[in-house]
Amino acid sequence: MKLLNFGRYDVVLSDRYIFKYFVKQMMLMNALEINEVDEHIFNITNLEDYRPVFRDKRVRDDFNLGLKKIKENRTFQKIYDNYMEP
């Protein structure tokens, strides 16, 4: 993030949400003033289609149940906003 901002790197390959998280961290620490970046999609897929992989079906089922519950009670949105909103 810093090297991109200082012009030492021209390109960073990153998940957009991870990138935004680190931008937020830099802003919160007043570490540097963030320059605008151009985002280019390099992969044509459903960008909302993230799938964790589980080896154990019980762990998968527990994860899915927990995820369903936090989406229903809006905890998921609060967590998301905490990471993404400046």
C-alpha positions in Angstrom: 0.0 0.0 0.0 2.7 2.5 1.0 5.0 1.6 -1.9 2.1 1.9 -4.4 1.2 5.3 -2.9 4.8 6.5 -3.1 5.1 5.4 -6.7 7.6 2.6 -6.1 5.0 0.1 -7.5 2.8 0.7 -10.5 0.5 -2.3 -10.0 -0.8 -4.2 -7.0 -2.8 -7.4 -7.4 -5.2 -7.6 -4.5 -8.7 -8.4 -3.5 -10.6 -5.1 -3.5 -11.9 -5.5 0.0 -8.5 -6.4 1.5 -7.1 -3.3 -0.3 -9.8 -1.1 1.1 -9.2 -2.5 4.6 -5.5 -1.5 4.4 -6.4 2.0 3.0 -8.7 2.4 6.0 -5.9 1.3 8.3 -3.4 3.9 6.8 -6.1 6.6 7.1 -6.8 5.7 10.8 -3.1 5.8 11.7 -2.6 9.1 9.7 0.3 7.2 8.2 0.0 8.9 4.8 -2.4 10.7 2.6 -3.9 8.1 0.2 -3.8 8.9 -3.5 -6.5 7.9 -5.9 -6.0 4.5 -7.6 -7.5 3.0 -10.7 -9.1 -0.3 -10.2 -9.0 -2.8 -13.1 -10.8 -6.1 -13.2 -8.5 -8.8 -14.3 -10.8 -11.8 -13.8 -14.3 -12.1 -15.3 -16.2 -14.0 -12.6 -19.0 -13.2 -10.2 -17.1 -10.9 -7.8 -19.5 -11.7 -5.0 -19.0 -15.4 -5.3 -16.5 -16.2 -2.6 -16.4 -19.8 -1.3 -14.4 -21.0 1.7 -13.3 -24.6 1.4 -13.8 -27.0 4.2 -12.4 -30.5 4.7 -14.8 -31.4 7.5 -18.5 -31.3 6.7 -19.4 -30.5 10.4 -17.1 -27.5 10.4 -18.7 -26.4 7.1 -22.2 -26.8 8.5 -21.3 -24.9 11.7 -19.8 -22.1 9.6 -22.8 -21.9 7.4 -25.2 -21.8 10.4 -23.2 -19.1 12.1 -23.0 -17.1 8.9 -26.7 -17.4 8.4 -27.4 -16.2 12.0 -25.1 -13.2 11.8 -26.6 -12.1 8.5 -30.1 -12.4 10.0 -29.4 -10.3 13.0 -27.3 -7.8 11.0 -24.1 -8.5 12.8 -22.5 -9.4 9.5 -23.3 -5.9 8.1 -21.8 -4.2 11.2 -18.6 -6.2 10.9 -18.4 -5.4 7.2 -19.0 -1.7 7.8 -16.4 -1.7 10.5 -13.8 -2.9 8.1 -14.8 -0.9 5.0 -16.2 2.4 6.1 -13.6 5.2 6.8 
